C-alpha cells in the first residue's frame, strides 16, 4: 500500500510541475487570463460599492455558504474529471476566481436585492439559466472551461438549489438569533 501512495505523490508532483509550466507558458497574460482578471476585479469592486453595508454580515455569510459549496462541488467535478479549466488566474486545478469571487457575488446580489421569496426564486431561476446556458458555454468558447463527462443542463438545478437552500439556512439563523435575544 505504501508504494501505491508514493506513486500518487509522484503523479501529483508531475501534475503540479506540468500545470505550472503550462500556466506560465500558455495561460498567463493570454486574452482568457485578462478576461478572468478584469471580470474578477471589476465584479468585486462593483459589489463592494453596492453592497448593503447594513446587512453585510447576513449577505456575506450567505456568500460564504455559496463559496464553500461552489469550491467543494468544483473539487469533486475536477477530481472525477467531469470538467477541467484550461485557463485560470492562478496555476491551480480549480478556478478560484469564479467560485470564490464571481459566482458568490452574483448570488449575494440576488440575495440582497430580491428579498421576497417569489422575486428571489424568479431571479435564482434566471441566474441558473444564465450560468448554465450562457456563461458556461461562453467559458468553453473562451477556452477557460472544458467539459469531459458533463453537460450544461446538469448545472441548472444545482445552481437553483444552492440559492434556495442557503436562503433557507440564513433565514433559520436569523430566526434563531431573534428568538435568543
MOCORQUI-V168114 format. One record per residue. N is the residue number from 1. RES is the residue in one small letter. NEAR is the number of other C-alpha atoms within 8 Angstrom. Layout:
N:RES:NEAR / N:RES:NEAR
This chain:
1:x:4 / 2:x:5 / 3:x:6 / 4:x:7 / 5:x:8 / 6:x:8 / 7:x:8 / 8:x:8 / 9:x:8 / 10:x:8 / 11:x:8 / 12:x:8 / 13:x:8 / 14:x:8 / 15:x:8 / 16:x:8 / 17:x:8 / 18:x:8 / 19:x:11 / 20:x:9 / 21:x:8 / 22:x:9 / 23:x:13 / 24:x:8 / 25:x:7 / 26:x:7 / 27:x:13 / 28:x:9 / 29:x:7 / 30:x:8 / 31:x:6 / 32:x:12 / 33:x:13 / 34:x:9 / 35:x:8 / 36:x:11 / 37:x:9 / 38:x:8 / 39:x:9 / 40:x:12 / 41:x:8 / 42:x:8 / 43:x:11 / 44:x:11 / 45:x:8 / 46:x:8 / 47:x:10 / 48:x:7 / 49:x:6 / 50:x:6 / 51:x:9 / 52:x:7 / 53:x:5 / 54:x:4 / 55:x:7 / 56:x:9 / 57:x:6 / 58:x:8 / 59:x:11 / 60:x:9 / 61:x:9 / 62:x:13 / 63:x:12 / 64:x:9 / 65:x:9 / 66:x:14 / 67:x:13 / 68:x:8 / 69:x:9 / 70:x:10 / 71:x:11 / 72:x:8 / 73:x:8 / 74:x:9 / 75:x:9 / 76:x:8 / 77:x:10 / 78:x:12 / 79:x:7 / 80:x:6 / 81:x:9 / 82:x:11 / 83:x:12 / 84:x:12 / 85:x:11 / 86:x:9 / 87:x:11 / 88:x:16 / 89:x:11 / 90:x:7 / 91:x:8 / 92:x:7 / 93:x:8 / 94:x:10 / 95:x:11 / 96:x:11 / 97:x:11 / 98:x:9 / 99:x:12 / 100:x:11 / 101:x:13 / 102:x:13 / 103:x:11 / 104:x:13 / 105:x:12 / 106:x:8 / 107:x:11 / 108:x:12 / 109:x:10 / 110:x:11 / 111:x:12 / 112:x:10 / 113:x:6 / 114:x:10 / 115:x:8 / 116:x:6 / 117:x:7 / 118:x:6 / 119:x:9 / 120:x:12 / 121:x:9 / 122:x:8 / 123:x:10 / 124:x:13 / 125:x:9 / 126:x:8 / 127:x:10 / 128:x:13 / 129:x:10 / 130:x:9 / 131:x:11 / 132:x:13 / 133:x:10 / 134:x:9 / 135:x:9 / 136:x:11 / 137:x:10 / 138:x:8 / 139:x:10 / 140:x:11 / 141:x:7 / 142:x:8 / 143:x:10 / 144:x:12 / 145:x:13 / 146:x:10 / 147:x:10 / 148:x:8 / 149:x:7 / 150:x:8 / 151:x:7 / 152:x:10 / 153:x:7 / 154:x:8 / 155:x:10 / 156:x:12 / 157:x:8 / 158:x:8 / 159:x:12 / 160:x:12 / 161:x:8 / 162:x:10 / 163:x:11 / 164:x:10 / 165:x:8 / 166:x:11 / 167:x:10 / 168:x:8 / 169:x:8 / 170:x:11 / 171:x:8 / 172:x:8 / 173:x:8 / 174:x:8 / 175:x:8 / 176:x:8 / 177:x:8 / 178:x:7 / 179:x:6 / 180:x:5 / 181:x:4
